[in-house]
């Protein structure tokens, strides 16, 4: 799956779009709390699905599902193939990370 990479000069035109994505993925969906916890770990650096599952104490397939949702929304990217896949935050997430921090402050019970 190919992720869209936004350049800094494109951010202003995508602010409403970014806000919609961040709120729908993290604040209003049922899986939001797990995705928030997952992103906190990914902010530290590249990780595999198995490492994330162990850190979060979640099933491997649950983490895989959440990573797919995050990747579909251009919030994470992956490198490698098959068993050597690592995930990290996308440029789009980094540019709009203030929205993520805002959601975490508004909804501390999600963390």
N, C-alpha and C positions, 0 to 999 in steps of 0.2 A: 504494500500500500504506500503510495507516494504522499508525503506531507507537503503542504503549502508552506513556503517560507516567506514571511513578511519582512520587508526591509523597514528600518526605522522611519523613513519618509512616507511609508504607506500606513503607519499606525493611526494617524488622525482620521483617515477615511474609514478605518475599521473599528473605531472605538465602540460604537453601538453594537456592531457585530460581535466584538470580543466580549462585551458585557453580557449579551444574550447567551453566548456559549458558556462563559464561566458560571453564570447563575443557573443555567439549566443543568450543567454537568455536576456542579458542586453543591448548590444550595437547594434546589427544588426537586432533585431526583432521589429516589430511594437509596441508590448506591453512593450518594454524595459523601457521607462520612468515611467510607472506605477509600474513596478516590482522594479525599483530602489527605488522609493518612499516607496513602501511597505517594502522593506528590511531595509531601514533606520529606520522605526518604529519597525520592528521585532528585530533589534539589541538591542533595549532597554529592551526587555524581552518578555515573553509569552503574546500573544494576541489572541482574538477570531476573527473570520471572521467579525462579526458585528462591533466590535470595530475598526478594520482596515478600514472597509468600511466608517465608520463615520469620522475617522481621515483624510482619503484621499478624502472624499466627492465623493465616487464612489458607484455604484450600488453593492449590496450584491453579486449578481451572477457574476459580473465582477471580484470582488475580489476573489471569489471562484475559478473562472477559472485560474486567475494568481497564486493562491496558489497551484492549481493542477499542473500547469506547473513547478513551483519551486520545488514542492515535487517530481515530476517525474525525475527532474534533480538533486535530492539529495541536494538541497540548503536549504530546510526547512523540519522540521519534525512536526508531530502532536501527541498530546496525548489526550486521552479521546474518547468518542463516542457521536454520534448524536449531540445534542445541547450543549454538554459540551466539544467540541473540542477546544483546544488551539494550536496555532502554535508558533514555535520558530526557530531560525536559527540552521542549522545542524552543526555537527562537521566538515564535509567537507567544509561548507561555512566558518566557523571560521578559519580553517587552511589556506584556500586560500583567506581570506578577503582582502589581499593586491591587488589581481586582481580586486576585486570590487572597492576598493579605486582608483586604477589606471584608471578604466573605468570612474569613476565619475570625475576625474581630466581631462581626455581626452575629455569627452563629457559633459561639465557642463550644456549645454542646455537641457539635459535629466532630470535634477533635478528640 
